[in-house]
Amino acid sequence: MEAIRPVPRTLLRDRAYAAIRDAIVAGEIEPGAVVRDADLAERLGLSRAPVREAFSRLVDDGLLESKPQSYTRVTPLVAADVRDAAAVVGALHELVTRVAVPRLGAAHITAMRAANERFAAAVGSGDVDGALRADDELHDVLVRVSGNRAAAATVARYTPLIRRLERRRFGEGGSCRSAGLHDRLIEACAAGDTAAAVLVTAEIWRGLEELAD
């Protein structure tokens, strides 16, 4: 029984954080909804402590807002907040692209192409979850190869703010980012053309800033 060990508290906290974050981004917990640690702890099968810790992180991320001794609720979708997040995340993606492109190998390009195929298929079938997941997988190749942990952490923190708006617009009949832009990014990466890859990356994220408008 040596393999059976207590689950570290940090893992419970991270599990609660990821589950609540994803529910907010997916719209399962709607903007303005009041959230209670006891209710969510019961639904997640956790104690209240890791849920409270998750709430604190989500307040820092801008997905929850809290008034002590009064309420904790999901923040509304505010265009200016999404625009600011997209500007920061976009700038970091430009940074990691500039660093990553000279380091990319054939396996990385193959992974990006496969992610873009999944992205295009998901958009075509109206699968918003699949489209956003594939989009993350494509761009994460560059983030990982860059080795910039600070950029990776900041991107992970602020991308959910953007995803909330993308999901809503997609559900209203809008479209996700073009697979054609991804094609151009991948071709630039495959050619080792760092400048072109950075320009396409900037175009992709500029489109998200405009989406907020």
WOHU-V254895 format. One record per backbone hydrogen bond with DSSP energy under -0.5 kcal/mol. CO is the residue of the C=O (numbers start at 0). NH is the residue of the N-H. Records with the same first field share a line. If there is no record, write none. Layout:
CO=NH  NH
This chain:
0=3
2=4
7=10  11
8=12
9=13
10=14
11=15
12=16
13=17
14=18
15=19
16=20
17=21
18=22
19=23
20=24
21=25
22=27  28
23=26
27=29
29=32
32=73
35=39
36=40
37=41
38=42
39=43
40=44  45
46=50
47=51
48=52
49=53
50=54
51=55
52=56
53=57
54=58
55=59
56=60
57=61  62  63
58=61
62=74
64=72
66=69  70
70=66
71=34
72=64
73=31
75=77
76=78
77=81
78=82
79=83
80=84
81=85
82=86
83=87
84=88
85=89
86=90
87=91
88=92
89=93
90=94
91=95
92=96
93=97
94=98
95=99
96=100
99=102  103
100=103
104=108
105=109
106=110
107=111
108=112
109=113
110=114
111=115
112=116
113=117
114=118
115=119
116=120
117=121
118=122
119=123
120=124
121=125  126
122=125
125=127
126=130
127=131
128=132
129=133
130=134
131=135
132=136
133=137
134=138
135=139
136=140
137=140  141
138=142
139=143
140=144
141=145
142=146  147
143=146
146=148
147=151
148=152
149=153
150=154
151=155
152=156
153=157
154=158
155=159
157=160  161
158=161  162
159=163
160=164
161=165
162=166
163=167
164=168
165=169
166=170
167=171
168=173
169=172
177=181
178=182
179=183
180=184
181=185
182=186
183=187
184=188
185=189
186=190
187=192
188=191
191=193
192=196
193=197
194=198
195=199
196=200
197=201
198=202
199=203
200=204
201=205
202=206
203=207
204=208
205=209
206=210
207=211
208=212
209=212
